[in-house]
């Protein structure tokens, strides 16, 4: 009998992660998955938190590890999870973010308009399923919530999924922001399945509260930090400016990568050829492009690219009330005069927007608490908890970005 192939990966957050199934090996070895090594998990956050340079591959392996632990815990409580389901749910969590493009969420629907990363992840999973002789069929059913055991999908995508547990834990670790630390191990121990749904035991309420509050704090302190926001918006404006001035034959815009295809020829149809081009893209292609575009004669594009390369970012203000139209108009006029550019070009150097963060969505997502008496209540309905209606309301803040 052939020995079972086994590999351990030393992860700085959790220690050793074990890989011991042929399908998992096949996924990790595939070029579409290995591309995740070249995509940063937190996009431009490294410009504020220099340690935040971990990748989508780090996160994917971490979520896989937490899924391992979750399955072990649920099985120990008598939950019926077959060997085939166990492999499938692990494969699904490994591939849940495989559809992310360069710089993850920062450029989502910018480089490839109107296409969400989950759509691309699913399309890539179908492509891999053909390569792997339909071994991913069950994983796809679980990923798309079409399997008859909904708790397996909820482990991948939900208010308490292992995806969120890992990115909060990992992003906190690499950024050094302690507010994001959560008791993921305690939450995993409190997981339970009741009537086919994933729930939390009553004694895990306060660990879940800590998880939800940590998530909000990480959003405002890290993900929506005003300088991180400025860097990501600058990246977006660079791509938008290139698309606006893109003309066939403009050699100064060509990058000799798949970036050219998605800024010029792409017709919105993500067929097999387009998907393969997408899966060749990573952060390095965008940085290479920005270096080339910094030499372009278009003044607005050149300014933005130089600013990105040298960390001369937008000056950003955030406030509760919307900015006055007269104030915005005056800033646009000043920028137009200062850089000798048109009003249309100035709109890339001065603009406003809205940032939103919700702690807990009570309408479309639930965290159900299973009490000792067998009753079930949503966490927002539990007495004396922090999670109630006013914390469930979205927090909106207005920002203005100005190039100085």
C-alpha angles and dihedrals in degrees: 000000000000116000117254110256110241133177133178124206120201107227118189092219104045105014118231120016115196124218112189111150128084094227092052089049090050092051095048092047095052117105091232089061096039088057087073088074087070098050119080116229095219100036108209098358088105088075088068101024105035093196093059095096099116118129141232087256091059090051094045093053090046092052088048090054092050089048088055089054094045092052092048091050095048093047090051087058092054099261110154108240115157122214089251092052091047093055091043096052090047091050090049094053091047089056100036093104100030089110095064115120130208113320091007115233094005093073099026111137089003102082091031105025121219095004118115120212091239090059089052092046090055092047090050090048090054090049091050090046089062090049092049096048096253094306090134096055094102092043089055092050090053093044092052093044093243095122120102093239103070094183090072090059090044089059087060101037124019144082091291102031123144089243091067093040091057100043093050092047094042098041090049091050096049097039093044092230105142094192088079095059110120133180094247092160091053092048091050090052090052096052116118137167119229123174088350093303128114111244142163125244115246093251090060096064096104094047088055091049089053089050093052095045091046089053092054092047092050091052095055097035099041119004095041097028105144095242093046087049090050093051094047093047089050089054090050093048091051091056092043091051093050091050091049095053098032112134128168109255097030097130092184089067097048115103100178089234136096087274087082092056095051094045094046124012101027110116098192095263112119098205125161094276093049091046091053090051090049090052090056092061126095141151092283092063091056094048091048089051093049090052090054094044092051086074094050116119092232102107098210093048094046093049093050094047093049088047092053095047094048098037092247093144136175115286103240132201123190125197140155098242123064116259117259114257090228091056092049091048092051092050092050090050092050092051092047091053096042096052097029093237135135126265089253091054091046090061088073090055099044126034143131134227146161129256118202132191127179121192098202131002107217095181108055103014128049138192104199120200118212110212126207091252090059096255121133127214135170111251091242089062096051116109118252096011125135092229107086137129100289091051090047092059115097118255111224126195128181121223137189123202119204128183109219 
